[in-house]
């Protein structure tokens, strides 16, 4: 009697696990790739990278960026290119009449920055 009860309880537990797993594993919507940023998140991550460059007083091609590069009223932001595993984000500074390009991994890591938008070591 005790074995029959345990066997029945085990069978119901297994059925419950299988049915429960089906609730979570369904195809009625699309998931983003794990860790991959969407376009808005990529632009935001690049802006944080620019803010970090400014605060650390790092130089890009010998030029120290001023605060206008992080001012939305002066500088617009857009995706120039999206490739396999990366984004190139363009910052257009109307006050300085200059573009800054940020090479960003699709998980948000800033790899490089320049004023030309050409990253010679980038594999496309």
Buried (B, 14 or more C-beta within 10 A) or exposed (E): EEEEEEEEEEEEEEEEEEEEEEEEEEEEEEEEEEEEBEEEBBBBBBBEBBBEBBEEEEEBEEEEBEEBBBEEEBBEBEBBBEEEEBBBBBBBBEEBEBBBBBBBBBBBEBBBBBEEBEBEEBEE
